[in-house]
Amino acid sequence: MRGAESYHMEKYEGADKLVAKMNFSEKFADANNPKAGKKYVLNGKEISSDEYAAFASKIFAAEESTD
């Protein structure tokens, strides 16, 4: 099982006008117990692992596996 992932993305118009931002992450549900499973979050809202995988696929256009 791999560790946590966290992404923060920002979209700008021009050099410095922030028009959108988002955060998504995959974390251990219990930092002290990795066997407790994972928690998936998009902009502060918990989502399912399937929703997280589908979203990540769209963002990165392909999933990578290092298992």
N, C-alpha and C positions, 0 to 999 in steps of 0.2 A: 504494500500500500504506500503510495507516495504521500508527501506532506501537503501542506496547504498551498493554495494558489490565490493570488489577489491581483485584480486588474483595476486600474483607474484610467479612464479615457476622457479626453477633452476635445471639443471641436471649436475651432476658431474661424472667424471671418476676418480676413486681413491678419495683421501681425499680432494684435492684442485684444480683439473683441471676442470674448468667450460667449458662445451661443448655445452650447450643450455640454453636459458631462454625465458620466455614468461610472458606477462601481459594480463589479461583480466578483464573487469569491467562492472558493471551496475550502472549508475549514473542518477540522475535527469537531464533532459535536461536543466532545468533552476533551479539552486540551490535556487532561491528566490520564485519559484512557482512550488511546487510538482505536481500540476495538469497539468503541461505542458508535462508530460510523462517522459519516460526514454530514455537514450542514452546508447548504447552497444558498447564496444570497445575491439578489439583484437589486441595486439601489435601496438597500436597507430592508427589503422584503424577502422572507424565506421562500424559496422555490424548490421544486423537486429536482432530483438528479437528472431526469430526462429533460426537463425544461432547461437546466443548466447546460447539458451537453448539446442540445439543439441550438441554444443561444451562442455558445462558444463556437460551434461549427459555422454559424453564419458570420460571426465576427472574424474568425481566422480562416475561413473557407476550406479548412481541412483539419481533422483532428490528428494529433500526433500521439503515438503511444511509445513509452519508454519501458514498458513492462517486459 
